Amino acid sequence: MGFISSLMGLFSAKEEAPAAEPLEYKGFQIVVEPRNTGGQFGVGARILKTVDGELKEHVFIRADMLPSRESCTEVTLNKAKMTIDQLGDRLFSR
């Protein structure tokens, strides 16, 4: 591959991974959404719960960067679960 082709590959749109299936945890749904930042993956997810018939959502983003999507998914799940354990429904009290 030539130098120009390599540069074009860096700036072209990258194919995103399919949306993850939500994981059920203590009545909450965790949807892992790692952010691809050009070779590393940032911790991020949405935490969802239906409260009084209304779907509530908390966007969960952390500064952690990991070298693979798999390791990022594992760390994201652990951090999201810890956040749910610590805050519970207070996640949606803003």
Secondary structure in CASP SS format (residue, H / E / C, confidence):
PFRMAT SS
TARGET T0000
AUTHOR 0000-0000-0000
METHOD secondary structure of the structure
MODEL  1
M C 1.00
G C 1.00
F H 1.00
I H 1.00
S H 1.00
S H 1.00
L H 1.00
M H 1.00
G H 1.00
L H 1.00
F H 1.00
S C 1.00
A C 1.00
K C 1.00
E C 1.00
E C 1.00
A C 1.00
P C 1.00
A C 1.00
A C 1.00
E C 1.00
P C 1.00
L E 1.00
E E 1.00
Y E 1.00
K C 1.00
G C 1.00
F E 1.00
Q E 1.00
I E 1.00
V E 1.00
V E 1.00
E C 1.00
P C 1.00
R E 1.00
N E 1.00
T C 1.00
G C 1.00
G C 1.00
Q C 1.00
F E 1.00
G E 1.00
V E 1.00
G E 1.00
A E 1.00
R E 1.00
I E 1.00
L E 1.00
K E 1.00
T E 1.00
V E 1.00
D C 1.00
G C 1.00
E E 1.00
L E 1.00
K E 1.00
E E 1.00
H E 1.00
V E 1.00
F E 1.00
I E 1.00
R E 1.00
A E 1.00
D E 1.00
M E 1.00
L E 1.00
P C 1.00
S C 1.00
R H 1.00
E H 1.00
S H 1.00
C H 1.00
T H 1.00
E H 1.00
V H 1.00
T H 1.00
L H 1.00
N H 1.00
K H 1.00
A H 1.00
K H 1.00
M H 1.00
T H 1.00
I H 1.00
D H 1.00
Q H 1.00
L H 1.00
G H 1.00
D H 1.00
R H 1.00
L H 1.00
F H 1.00
S C 1.00
R C 1.00
END
